């Protein structure tokens, strides 16, 4: 029996190729588009994908982004969906089209014009970015690590500074301030502590990280890792203190100036490099999507089925979705939540094609893990069978942390390609530098 023409198929458009969006497009492509049951399009402003929880490793230099990036065009070819390059510019719900912005090259020349992508079902999954809360100087004097290029740029600038300090051989100090003591901030601090020392071993004979690098985490809240259990925060703080990473809690940053960070208490923290890793918000365009409801940080407000409150043909998942969890809490912005949401939306789309009603999304918190590079890993796993919580430390916690990324690779490529990829990377690491040197 011949498949219906492409223009007659149900059109699913996924905007955002992060963890949830790419997993959803891949699953729909393999299960439905390959059989001619629908047409899937993925829209993203970038050409490649990297799992966002790895960005702090790119920034520290313990991971080469080029070795882990996935090309959207290749993934689309392998898994039967279409890729459209460009940023979300708006939405015309009456015409059921997504407005995609023009694409320009590094010199400002236009590569692609603005486009209109038609849909029958739309899924918004563009993730989140750092929230500077309107703090003066962040845009001009601080780095963020919201995407691979920002993380790569920070690492390159830091390596150059280490080279300069080594050539000068004058014992100059390099101060690194990290604003925000969430998982990204504390994991970045630990990775930097390790990778700078490894970097110095590659010929920087006049540069001593023990004396010339000072790492400081500045947190507005009362403790580090405010969204995670107290046990994880306590163990993480103990490790950071052992590494001589200065941690300042209860210090709200009010200005990021050149060479220093100012707090509300009047304290000035020296900073040759400032990384802003505090809070999240979503792109402002989500607050202007043709009448869809959004909250104050521009997350799309969705109901229990992850459908937008004002349009049942629009879904949102991942960090950009304000999805109900408990009576007083929203589903947290975590990779495990995006993964679960992607699975739920995929099943919902299958149900809708079959003429059945969508079901409510049930988020299951499987625990929290924090990896402090080679020094320590700590976390908790939720025991649903017993209703209890299992605490993890050391090698076991590290293995669980690594497995999270491997599960993401499995979802994108299947088990055997994931297994081969894991094995090949283990072999390559034996012949490559332990840190990125440029």
MIDRENRO-353706 format. One line per 10 residues: for each residue y, z, x of N, C-alpha, C. Coordinates in steps of 0.1 Angstrom, whole numbers, plus 5000, padded with zeros to 4 digits. Each point is the difference from the previous one (the first is absolute). Layout:
BEGIN
Y:Z:X:Y:Z:X:Y:Z:X | ...
// end
This chain:
BEGIN
4988:5000:5008:5012:5000:4992:5012:5000:5009 | 5010:4991:4998:5011:4999:5008:5010:5011:4998 | 5007:5004:5011:5009:5011:4999:5013:4995:4993 | 5007:5008:4993:5013:4996:4994:5010:4997:5010 | 5010:4991:4997:5010:4997:5010:5008:5012:5004 | 5005:5000:5013:5007:5012:5005:5011:5004:4991 | 5008:4991:4994:5012:5004:4992:4996:5007:4987 | 4987:4998:4996:4995:5006:4988:4994:5014:5002 | 4998:5004:5013:4995:5013:5003:5010:5012:4998 | 4995:5011:4997:5008:5012:4999:5006:5003:5014
5013:5001:5001:5007:5001:5013:5003:5015:5003 | 4994:5005:5011:5003:5013:5005:5009:4999:5012 | 5012:5006:5000:5008:5000:5012:5001:5015:5005 | 4997:5002:5013:5001:5013:5006:5012:4999:5010 | 5010:5008:4998:5011:5000:5009:4999:5012:5010 | 4998:4997:5012:4998:5011:5010:4987:4999:5007 | 4999:4998:5013:4987:4999:5006:4997:5012:5009 | 5003:5012:4995:4996:5012:5007:4986:5004:4997 | 4996:5012:5002:4986:5004:4998:4995:4997:4986 | 5007:5004:4990:4996:4998:4986:5001:4986:4996
5011:4993:5003:5002:4987:4995:4990:4990:5006 | 4998:5001:5013:4991:4991:5007:4986:5002:4996 | 4996:5013:4998:4986:5003:4995:4998:4994:4986 | 5010:5001:4992:4999:4995:4986:4999:4985:5000 | 5009:4993:5007:4999:4985:5001:4986:4996:5005 | 4995:5007:5011:4987:4996:5005:4989:5002:4991 | 5000:5011:4993:4989:5003:4990:5001:4990:4989 | 5012:4998:4994:5000:4990:4989:4996:4986:5004 | 5004:4997:5013:4997:4986:5004:4985:4999:5002 | 4993:5010:5005:4986:4999:5002:4992:5001:4987
5004:5008:4991:4992:5003:4988:5003:4990:4989 | 5013:4996:4999:5004:4992:4988:5005:4986:5004 | 5009:4999:5009:5006:4987:5004:4990:4991:5005 | 4991:5005:5008:4989:4992:5006:4991:4993:4990 | 4999:5007:4988:4992:4995:4989:5008:4992:4990 | 5013:4997:5003:5008:4993:4991:5004:5007:4988 | 5001:5013:5000:5004:5008:4988:5014:5003:4999 | 5007:5000:5012:5015:5002:5000:5006:4994:5013 | 5013:5000:5001:5007:4996:5012:5008:5011:5005 | 4998:5004:5013:5006:5011:5006:5011:4995:5011
5011:5006:4999:5011:4998:5010:5005:5013:5006 | 5001:5000:5013:5005:5012:5007:5014:4996:5006 | 5010:5008:4997:5014:4997:5005:5003:5012:5010 | 5005:4996:5012:5004:5010:5009:5011:4994:5009 | 5009:5009:5005:5011:4996:5008:4996:4997:5014 | 4989:5005:5004:4995:4999:5014:4988:4990:5000 | 4996:4996:5012:4989:4991:5002:4987:5007:5003 | 5001:5013:5004:4988:5007:5004:5000:5014:4994 | 4988:5005:5000:4997:5014:4994:4995:5009:5011 | 5006:5012:5000:4994:5011:5009:5000:5013:4991
4989:5007:5000:4998:5012:4992:5011:5010:5004 | 5009:5004:4990:5012:5007:5003:4997:5013:5008 | 4990:5008:4997:4997:5012:5007:4998:4999:5015 | 4999:4987:5005:4999:4998:5014:5013:4997:5007 | 5011:5000:4993:5013:4996:5006:5004:5010:5011 | 4997:5013:4998:5004:5009:5010:4993:4997:5013 | 4988:4995:5000:4993:4997:5012:5006:4987:5007 | 5005:4991:4992:5007:4988:5005:5013:5005:5007 | 5007:5009:4994:5012:5005:5005:4998:5008:5013 | 4989:5007:5001:4997:5008:5012:4994:4991:5011
4995:4989:4996:4994:4991:5010:4985:5002:5002 | 4994:5008:4992:4985:5002:5001:4993:4989:4993 | 5007:4991:4993:4993:4989:4992:5009:4988:5002 | 4993:4988:5003:5007:4987:5001:5000:4994:4986 | 5011:4998:4994:5001:4996:4986:4994:4986:4999 | 5001:4992:5010:4994:4986:5000:4985:5000:4999 | 4994:5010:5005:4985:5001:4999:4995:5004:4986 | 5009:5006:4992:4995:5006:4987:5007:4993:4988 | 5009:4991:5003:5007:4994:4988:4990:4990:4994 | 5002:4998:4987:4992:4990:4992:5010:4990:4994
4997:4987:5003:5008:4989:4994:4997:4999:4985 | 5011:5000:4992:4998:4998:4986:4994:4986:4997 | 5004:4990:5007:4995:4987:4997:4985:4999:5002 | 4996:5006:5011:4985:5000:5003:4993:5008:4989 | 5005:5011:4997:4993:5008:4990:5000:4993:4986 | 5010:4993:4997:5001:4992:4988:4989:4989:4999 | 4999:4994:5012:4990:4989:5000:4986:5005:4999 | 4997:5012:5007:4987:5005:5000:4996:5006:4986 | 5010:5005:4993:4997:5008:4988:5006:4993:4987 | 5003:4987:5000:5002:4993:4988:5013:5004:4992
5011:5003:5007:5012:5002:4994:5011:4992:5007 | 5012:5000:4994:5011:4992:5006:5010:5010:5005 | 5006:4997:5012:5010:5008:5006:5014:4993:4999 | 5010:5008:4996:5014:4995:4999:5008:5009:5009 | 5007:4994:5009:5009:5008:5009:5014:5001:4995 | 5005:5013:4999:5013:5002:4996:5001:5014:4993 | 5012:5005:5000:5003:5014:4995:5002:4999:4985 | 4996:5010:4993:5003:5001:4985:5015:5001:4998 | 5006:4990:4992:5014:5000:4997:5003:5004:4986 | 4991:4999:4991:5003:5004:4986:4988:4996:4991
5003:5001:4987:4989:4998:4990:5006:4994:4988 | 4994:4990:4994:5004:4995:4987:4988:5002:4991 | 5001:5011:4992:4988:5003:4992:4999:4991:4988 | 5011:4995:4994:4999:4990:4989:4992:4988:5004 | 5003:4994:5012:4994:4988:5005:4987:5003:5007 | 4997:5013:5003:4989:5005:5008:4999:4993:5013 | 5011:5002:5008:5000:4994:5014:5005:5011:5009 | 4995:5000:5012:5005:5009:5011:5010:4992:5008 | 5011:5005:5003:5010:4994:5008:4998:5004:5015 | 4998:4990:5008:4997:5002:5014:5012:4995:5008
5004:5008:5010:5012:4997:5008:4997:4989:5010 | 5011:4994:5005:4999:4990:5010:4995:5007:5013 | 4994:4992:5009:4995:5004:5012:5007:4993:5011 | 5005:5008:5010:5008:4995:5011:4993:5003:5013 | 5003:4992:5011:4995:5003:5013:5009:5009:5007 | 4997:5003:5013:5008:5010:5008:5014:4995:5002 | 5002:4987:4999:5014:4995:5002:5008:4998:4988 | 4994:5004:4988:5007:4998:4987:4997:4987:4993 | 4992:4991:5006:4997:4988:4993:4990:5002:4989 | 5002:4993:4989:4991:5002:4988:4987:4993:5003
4989:5008:4998:4986:4994:5001:4996:4996:4986 | 5001:5010:4990:4996:4997:4987:5012:5004:4990 | 5002:4992:4990:5010:5004:4990:4996:5011:4990 | 5009:5005:4992:4995:5009:4990:4990:4993:4990 | 4991:5008:4996:4989:4994:4991:4998:5009:4988 | 4993:4994:4990:4996:5007:4988:4985:4999:4999 | 4993:5011:4999:4985:5001:5000:4996:5004:4986 | 4994:4992:4992:4996:5004:4986:4988:5010:5000 | 4999:5008:4991:4989:5010:4998:4997:5002:4986 | 4988:5005:4998:4995:5006:4987:4999:5015:5001
4995:5004:5012:4999:5014:5003:5007:5002:5014 | 5009:5010:5000:5007:5002:5013:4997:5014:5005 | 4998:5001:5013:4997:5013:5006:5010:5002:5012 | 5008:5011:4999:5010:5003:5010:4994:5010:5009 | 5000:4997:5013:4994:5009:5010:5007:4999:5013 | 5013:5001:5000:5008:4997:5012:5002:5012:5009 | 4994:5012:4996:5000:5011:5009:5014:5007:5000 | 5002:5008:5011:5013:5008:5001:5005:4998:5014 | 5012:5006:5002:5006:5000:5013:5007:5014:5002 | 5005:5003:5012:5006:5013:5002:5012:5002:4992
5003:5012:4996:5012:5003:4992:5009:5008:5009 | 5012:4994:5003:5010:5007:5008:5009:5009:4992 | 4998:5001:4987:5008:5009:4992:5015:4998:5002 | 5004:4988:5004:5015:4998:5002:5005:5007:5013 | 4991:5004:5009:5005:5007:5012:5008:4991:5009 | 5012:5003:5004:5008:4992:5008:4993:4997:5014 | 5001:4988:5005:4995:4996:5013:4985:4996:5001 | 4992:5002:4989:4986:4997:5001:4998:4985:5003 | 5007:4991:4993:4999:4986:5001:5003:4995:5014 | 5010:5006:5006:5005:4996:5013:4993:5006:5012
4996:5013:4998:4995:5008:5012:4986:5005:4999 | 4992:4996:4990:4987:5005:4999:4990:4988:4998 | 4988:5002:5005:4989:4991:4997:4992:5005:4988 | 4995:4990:4992:4990:5003:4990:4987:4993:5004 | 4989:5004:4995:4987:4993:5002:4994:4997:4987 | 5007:4992:4992:4995:4996:4987:4992:4988:5001 | 5001:4992:5010:4992:4988:5002:4997:4998:5014 | 4992:4990:5003:4995:4998:5014:5011:4996:5010 | 5009:4992:4995:5011:4996:5009:5008:5012:5005 | 5004:5009:4990:5008:5012:5004:4992:5009:5009
4987:5001:4998:4992:5009:5009:4999:4993:5014 | 4998:4987:5000:4999:4993:5013:5014:5001:5007 | 5011:4999:4993:5013:5000:5007:5002:5014:5006 | 4997:5011:4993:5001:5013:5005:4992:5002:5013 | 4988:4995:5000:4991:5002:5011:5006:4992:5012 | 5005:4988:4998:5005:4992:5011:5012:5006:5006 | 5009:5006:4992:5012:5006:5005:4996:5013:5008 | 4991:5007:4995:4995:5012:5007:4994:4997:5013 | 4992:4990:5001:4994:4996:5013:5011:4996:5010 | 5010:4992:4995:5011:4996:5009:5007:5012:5005
5002:5010:4992:5007:5012:5004:4992:5008:5011 | 4987:5000:4998:4991:5006:5010:5001:4993:5014 | 5000:4986:4999:5002:4992:5012:5013:5003:5007 | 5011:5001:4992:5013:5003:5006:5000:5014:5007 | 4994:5010:4993:5000:5013:5006:4991:5001:5012 | 4990:4992:5001:4991:4999:5012:5008:4994:5011 | 5007:4989:4998:5008:4993:5010:5011:5009:5005 | 5007:5007:4991:5011:5009:5004:4995:5011:5009 | 4988:5006:4997:4994:5010:5007:5010:5012:5002 | 5007:5003:4989:5010:5011:5001:4997:5012:4991
4987:4999:4995:4996:5011:4991:5006:5001:4987 | 5007:4989:4995:5007:5000:4987:4990:5004:4989 | 5005:5007:4990:4992:5003:4988:5001:4990:4989 | 4989:4997:4993:5000:4992:4989:4997:5008:4988 | 5009:5001:4990:4999:5009:4989:4996:4991:4988 | 4989:5003:4993:4995:4993:4988:5000:5010:4988 | 5008:4996:4990:5001:5009:4988:4993:4992:4988 | 4991:5007:4994:4994:4995:4988:5004:5007:4988 | 5007:4994:4991:5005:5006:4988:4990:4999:4989 | 4994:5011:4995:4990:5000:4990:4987:5005:5006
4994:5010:4994:4987:5006:5005:4989:4998:4990 | 5000:4988:4994:4989:4996:4992:4989:4995:5010 | 4990:4994:4994:4988:4995:5008:5005:4990:5010 | 5009:4991:4997:5005:4989:5009:5007:5007:5012 | 5009:5009:4997:5007:5007:5011:4992:5007:5010 | 4991:5009:4995:4992:5008:5009:4989:4991:5007 | 4995:4990:4994:4990:4992:5007:5007:4992:5010 | 5012:4995:4998:5008:4992:5010:5003:5009:5012 | 5004:5012:4997:5003:5009:5012:4988:5002:5009 | 4988:5003:4994:4988:5002:5008:4996:4987:5008
5001:4989:4993:4997:4987:5006:5009:4997:5012 | 5013:5003:4998:5010:4997:5011:4997:5009:5012 | 4997:5013:4997:4997:5009:5011:4989:4995:5009 | 4990:4994:4994:4988:4995:5007:5004:4986:5007 | 5005:4991:4992:5001:4986:5005:5011:4999:5011 | 5010:5008:5000:5011:5000:5010:4993:5005:5014 | 4992:5009:4999:4993:5005:5012:4990:4990:5005 | 4993:4993:4992:4992:4989:5004:5008:4989:5006 | 5011:4996:4994:5009:4990:5005:5005:5003:5014 | 5003:5013:5002:5005:5003:5013:4990:4999:5011
4987:5000:4996:4989:4999:5010:4999:4985:5005 | 5006:4991:4993:4999:4986:5004:5012:4996:5009 | 5002:5007:5011:5009:4996:5010:5014:5007:4999 | 5003:5009:4990:5013:5006:4999:4999:5013:5009 | 5001:4998:5013:4998:5011:5010:5011:5009:5000 | 5012:4996:4996:5012:5009:5001:5004:5005:4986 | 4991:4999:4991:5003:5005:4986:4989:5010:4996 | 5005:5012:4997:4991:5011:4997:5002:5004:4985 | 4991:4996:4991:5002:5003:4986:5001:5015:4997 | 4993:5008:5008:5000:5015:4997:5014:5005:5002
5008:4995:5009:5013:5005:5002:5011:4991:4994 | 4997:4988:4997:5011:4990:4996:4999:4996:4986 | 4990:5004:4992:4999:4996:4986:5001:5013:4992 | 5009:5000:4990:5001:5011:4990:4998:4995:4986 | 4990:5005:4993:4998:4995:4986:5004:5012:4991 | 5007:4996:4989:5005:5010:4990:4998:4994:4986 | 4994:5008:4992:4999:4997:4985:5010:5008:4993 | 5008:4993:4991:5010:5007:4992:4996:4999:4985 | 4998:5011:4994:4995:5000:4986:5009:5008:4991 | 5004:4995:4989:5009:5007:4991:4992:5011:4992
4988:4999:4998:4992:5010:4992:4996:5012:5009 | 4993:5009:4993:4997:5013:5006:4988:4999:5010 | 4992:4989:4999:4989:4998:5009:4997:4985:5001 | 4992:4997:5010:4996:4986:5002:4989:4997:4990 | 4998:4987:4998:4990:4994:4991:5001:5007:4986 | 5012:4999:4994:5003:5008:4987:4991:4995:4989 | 4994:4988:5000:4992:4996:4989:4985:5002:5002 | 4997:5007:5011:4985:5002:5003:4997:5015:5000 | 4987:5004:5000:4997:5014:4999:5005:5008:5012 | 5002:5013:4998:5005:5009:5010:4991:5000:5012
4987:4999:4998:4991:5000:5012:5002:4989:5009 | 5002:4988:4995:5003:4988:5009:5013:5002:5007 | 5010:5005:4993:5013:5002:5007:5000:5010:5011 | 4992:5011:4998:4999:5010:5010:4993:4995:5012 | 4989:4993:4998:4992:4995:5012:5008:4989:5007 | 5007:4992:4993:5008:4989:5006:5012:5006:5008 | 5006:5010:4995:5011:5007:5007:4995:5006:5013 | 4989:5006:4999:4994:5006:5012:4998:4990:5011 | 4995:4988:4996:4997:4990:5010:5014:4994:5006 | 5010:4998:4991:5013:4995:5005:5006:5010:5009
4999:5013:4997:5006:5010:5009:4993:5000:5014 | 4986:4998:5000:4993:4999:5012:5004:4988:5009 | 5005:4990:4993:5005:4988:5007:5014:5001:5004 | 5007:5011:4997:5014:5002:5003:5009:4991:4992 | 4995:4996:4988:5009:4992:4991:5008:5010:4992 | 5014:4999:5001:5008:5010:4993:5001:4996:4985 | 4998:5010:4992:5000:4998:4985:5011:5009:4994 | 5009:4993:4994:5011:5007:4993:4999:4999:4985 | 4996:5010:4993:4999:5000:4986:5013:5006:4993 | 5003:4997:4988:5012:5005:4993:5012:4994:5006
5000:4989:5006:5012:4993:5006:5001:4986:4993 | 5009:5000:4991:5003:4987:4993:5010:4992:5008 | 4996:4987:5003:5008:4991:5008:5011:4995:4991 | 5013:5001:5005:5011:4995:4993:5007:4988:5006 | 4996:4997:5013:5006:4989:5007:4991:4996:5012 | 4998:4987:5001:4993:4995:5012:5011:4992:5008 | 5004:5006:5011:5010:4994:5009:4993:4994:5012 | 5008:4993:5008:4994:4994:5013:4998:5012:5009 | 4987:5002:5004:4996:5010:5009:4998:5014:4995 | 5001:5002:4987:4998:5013:4994:4997:4999:4985
4994:5011:4995:4998:5002:4986:5006:5013:4996 | 5009:4999:4989:5007:5012:4995:4993:5005:4988 | 4999:5013:4999:4994:5007:4988:5011:5008:4992 | 4996:5004:4988:5009:5007:4991:5004:5013:5006 | 4992:5006:5009:5003:5013:5005:5010:4999:5012 | 5003:4988:5004:5009:4998:5011:4993:4997:5013 | 4987:5000:5000:4992:4997:5012:5001:4985:5003 | 5000:4998:5013:5000:4986:5005:4988:4998:5009 | 4991:4991:4996:4988:4998:5008:5002:4987:5008 | 4999:5001:5013:5001:4988:5008:4989:4990:4997
5004:4987:5000:4991:4990:4996:5004:4986:5006 | 4993:4996:5011:5001:4987:5004:4993:4990:4991 | 4990:5005:4993:4993:4992:4990:4998:5009:4988 | 5005:4995:4988:4998:5007:4988:4991:4991:4990 | 4989:5006:4995:4991:4994:4991:5002:5007:4986 | 5004:4992:4990:5001:5006:4987:4987:4998:4992 | 4994:5011:4997:4987:5000:4993:5000:5010:4988 | 5012:5001:4994:5001:5010:4989:5001:4993:4987 | 4992:5004:4991:5001:4996:4986:4996:4985:4998 | 4998:4996:4987:4998:4986:4997:5009:4996:4988
5002:4987:5000:5006:4993:4988:4994:4986:5000 | 5003:4994:4989:4995:4986:4998:5012:4990:5001 | 4997:4988:5001:5011:4990:5001:5008:5000:4987 | 5013:4998:5002:5010:5001:4989:4997:4990:4989 | 4993:4988:5004:4997:4990:4990:4992:5005:4989 | 4992:5010:5002:4991:5005:4990:5008:5007:4989 | 5012:5005:5003:5008:5006:4990:5008:4990:4991 | 4998:4987:5003:5007:4989:4993:4990:4989:4995 | 4988:5004:4997:4990:4990:4996:5000:4998:4985 | 5011:4993:4995:5000:4995:4987:4997:5011:4989
5006:5012:5002:4998:5010:4990:4988:5009:5002 | 4992:4998:5010:4989:5010:5002:5005:5013:5004 | 4993:5011:4996:5005:5014:5003:4996:5004:5014 | 5010:5005:5007:4998:5005:5013:5007:5014:5002 | 4995:5008:5009:5005:5013:5002:5011:5000:5011 | 5005:5011:5004:5012:5001:5009:4997:4994:5014 | 4987:5000:5004:4997:4994:5013:4994:4986:4999 | 5003:4994:4988:4996:4986:4997:4985:4997:4998 | 4992:5011:4998:4986:4997:4997:5000:4996:4985 | 4991:4990:4997:4998:4996:4987:4992:5010:4992
5005:5004:4989:4993:5010:4991:4989:4993:4992 | 4988:5006:5002:4988:4994:4993:4994:5011:4992 | 4992:4995:4990:4992:5009:4992:4986:5003:5006 | 4992:5007:4993:4987:5004:5005:4991:4988:5004 | 5002:4988:4995:4992:4989:5003:5006:4992:5012 | 5011:5005:5005:5008:4993:5011:5008:4988:4995 | 5001:4998:4987:5009:4990:4995:5014:5005:4999 | 5010:4992:5002:5014:5003:4999:5002:5005:4986 | 5009:5010:4999:5003:5006:4987:5006:4990:4990 | 5006:4990:5005:5007:4990:4991:4994:4986:5000
4989:4999:5006:4993:4986:5000:4986:5002:5004 | 4990:4998:4990:4986:5002:5003:4994:4989:5009 | 5007:4989:5003:4996:4990:5009:5004:5002:5014 | 5007:5011:5003:5004:5004:5014:4994:5013:5004 | 4993:5000:5011:4994:5012:5006:5008:5003:5013 | 4998:5013:5004:5005:5004:5013:4990:5009:5006 | 4999:4999:5014:4990:5009:5006:5005:5003:5014 | 4995:5011:5006:5004:5004:5013:5013:5008:5000 | 5007:5000:5011:5011:5009:5002:5011:4996:4990 | 5001:4988:4996:5011:4995:4991:4998:5004:4985
4989:5006:4997:4996:5004:4986:5002:5015:4998 | 5008:5003:4990:5002:5014:4995:4989:5002:4990 | 4988:5004:5004:4988:5001:4991:4997:5014:4997 | 4998:5004:4988:4997:5014:4996:4986:5004:5006 | 5000:5013:5005:4987:5005:5005:4997:5013:4992 | 5008:5010:5002:4999:5013:4993:5013:5001:4991 | 5001:5011:4993:5011:5001:4991:5014:5000:5007 | 5000:5006:5013:5012:5001:5007:5001:4991:5013 | 4989:4993:5003:5000:4992:5012:4996:4986:4998 | 5006:4991:5009:4996:4986:5000:4989:4998:5011
4993:4989:4999:4990:4997:5010:5008:4998:5013 | 4995:5007:5011:5007:5000:5012:5000:4987:5007 | 5010:4997:5009:5000:4987:5007:4991:5000:5012 | 4987:4998:4998:4990:5001:5011:4992:4987:4999 | 4993:4997:5011:4992:4988:5001:4988:5001:4991 | 4994:5012:4998:4989:5002:4992:5004:4997:4985 | 5012:5004:4996:5005:4997:4987:5001:4985:4997 | 5006:4993:5010:5001:4985:4999:4987:4994:4998 | 4990:5004:5008:4987:4995:4999:4994:5002:4987 | 5001:5012:4994:4994:5003:4987:5007:4992:4989
5014:4999:5001:5007:4992:4990:4996:4985:5000 | 4998:4995:5012:4996:4986:5001:4987:4998:4993 | 4990:5009:5003:4987:4998:4993:5002:5001:4985 | 5008:5009:4995:5002:5002:4986:5007:4988:4994 | 5010:4994:5006:5007:4989:4994:4991:4988:5000 | 4991:4998:5010:4991:4989:5001:4990:5001:4988 | 4995:5012:4997:4992:5002:4988:5007:4998:4987 | 5013:5004:5000:5008:4998:4988:5002:4985:4997 | 5003:4992:5010:5002:4986:4998:4987:4994:4995 | 4989:5004:5005:4987:4994:4995:4998:5004:4985
5004:5013:4997:4999:5004:4986:5009:4992:4991 | 5012:4997:5004:5010:4992:4992:4995:4986:4998 | 4994:4994:5011:4994:4987:4998:4989:4999:4990 | 4993:5011:4999:4989:5001:4990:5005:5005:4986 | 5013:5002:4999:5005:5004:4987:4999:5015:4997 | 4998:5008:5010:4998:5014:4998:5013:5007:5005 | 5002:5012:4995:5012:5008:5003:4999:5007:5013 | 5011:5002:5008:5000:5006:5012:4997:5015:4999 | 4994:5006:5010:4997:5015:5000:5010:5007:5009 | 5001:5013:4998:5009:5008:5008:4996:5001:5015
5009:5001:5009:4997:5001:5014:4998:5015:5003 | 4990:5004:5007:4997:5014:5004:5000:5001:5015 | 5011:5006:5005:5001:5001:5015:4991:5012:5005 | 4992:4998:5010:4992:5010:5006:5005:5003:5014 | 5004:5012:5002:5005:5003:5014:4988:5004:5008 | 4997:4992:5010:4989:5002:5009:5003:5008:5012 | 5012:5006:5000:5004:5008:5011:5011:4994:5009 | 5003:5007:5011:5011:4995:5009:4995:5002:5015 | 5004:4990:5008:4996:5000:5014:5012:4997:5008 | 5002:5007:5011:5011:4997:5009:4994:4999:5014
5003:4989:5007:4995:4997:5013:5012:5001:5011 | 4998:5009:5009:5010:5002:5011:4995:4994:5013 | 4996:4987:4999:4996:4992:5011:4988:5006:5006 | 5000:5001:5014:4988:5005:5007:4999:5015:5000 | 5010:5007:4994:5001:5014:5001:4992:5008:4989 | 5002:4995:4988:4994:5008:4989:5000:4991:4988 | 4991:5003:4991:5000:4994:4986:4996:5012:4991 | 5007:5000:4989:4997:5012:4991:5002:4995:4986 | 4993:5005:4990:5001:4996:4987:4991:5008:4990 | 5001:4996:4988:4992:5006:4989:4993:4988:4992
4988:5002:4996:4993:4991:4991:4998:5008:4987 | 5002:4993:4989:4998:5006:4987:4985:4999:4996 | 4994:5011:4997:4985:4999:4996:4999:5000:4985 | 4999:4988:4995:4999:4999:4985:4987:5005:4994 | 4990:4999:5008:4987:5005:4995:5001:5015:4998 | 5006:5007:5009:5001:5015:5000:5013:5005:4994 | 5010:4991:5000:5013:5005:4995:5008:5007:5011 | 4995:5000:5013:5006:5007:5011:5007:4990:5009 | 5005:5006:5011:5007:4992:5011:4993:5003:5013 | 4997:4989:5007:4994:5001:5014:5011:4998:5010
5001:5009:5010:5009:4999:5010:4994:4992:5012 | 5008:4991:5006:4995:4992:5011:5009:5002:5012 | 4994:5000:5012:5008:5000:5013:4992:4992:5010 | 5007:4996:5010:4994:4994:5012:4994:4987:4998 | 4989:4997:5006:4993:4987:5000:4997:4996:4986 | 4995:5009:4992:4996:4996:4986:5012:4995:4992 | 5011:5008:5001:5012:4995:4993:5005:4987:5005 | 4999:4998:5014:5004:4987:5005:4992:4989:4995 | 4987:5002:4999:4991:4989:4995:5003:4997:4985 | 5003:5010:4992:5004:4997:4986:5013:4993:5000
5009:5003:5009:5013:4994:5000:4999:4985:5004 | 4992:4997:5010:4997:4986:5004:4993:4992:4989 | 4991:5007:4992:4993:4994:4990:5009:4995:4989 | 5011:5006:4998:5009:4996:4989:5005:4985:5003 | 5003:4997:5012:5004:4987:5004:4988:4990:4999 | 4989:5005:5004:4988:4991:4999:4997:4996:4986 | 5002:5010:4991:4997:4997:4985:5010:4989:4995 | 5012:5001:5005:5010:4990:4997:4996:4986:5005 | 4995:4999:5012:4996:4988:5006:4987:4995:4992 | 4992:5009:4996:4988:4996:4992:5004:4994:4987
5011:5006:4993:5004:4994:4988:5006:4986:5001 | 5006:4997:5012:5006:4987:5002:4990:4990:5005 | 4989:5004:5008:4992:4990:5006:4985:5002:4997 | 4996:5010:4993:4986:5003:4998:4994:5008:5011 | 4988:5005:4998:4994:5010:5009:4997:4994:5013 | 4993:4988:5001:4996:4995:5013:5011:4996:5009 | 5011:4994:4994:5011:4996:5008:5007:5013:5005 | 5001:5010:4992:5005:5013:5004:4992:5006:5012 | 4987:4999:4998:4992:5006:5011:5001:4992:5013 | 5001:4987:4999:5002:4992:5012:5013:5002:5006
5010:5001:4992:5014:5003:5005:5001:5013:5007 | 4993:5010:4994:5000:5014:5007:4993:4999:5013 | 4989:4993:5001:4993:4999:5013:5008:4993:5010 | 5006:4989:4996:5007:4991:5010:5012:5008:5005 | 5007:5008:4992:5011:5008:5005:4996:5011:5009 | 4988:5006:4998:4995:5010:5009:4998:4994:5014 | 4994:4988:5000:4998:4993:5013:5013:4996:5007 | 5009:4994:4992:5013:4996:5007:5008:5011:5005 | 4999:5012:4994:5008:5012:5005:4995:5004:5014 | 4988:4996:5004:4995:5003:5014:5007:4992:5010
5006:4989:4997:5006:4990:5010:5015:4999:4998 | 5006:5008:4991:5014:4998:4998:5007:5013:5004 | 5013:5000:5003:5008:5012:5002:5000:5009:4988 | 5001:5013:5002:4999:5010:4990:5012:5000:4991 | 5011:4995:5005:5013:4999:4993:5006:4986:5001 | 5008:4996:4991:5007:4988:5001:5012:5001:5010 | 5000:4991:5010:5009:5002:5011:5013:4991:4999 | 5002:4994:4988:5012:4992:4999:5004:5000:4985
// end
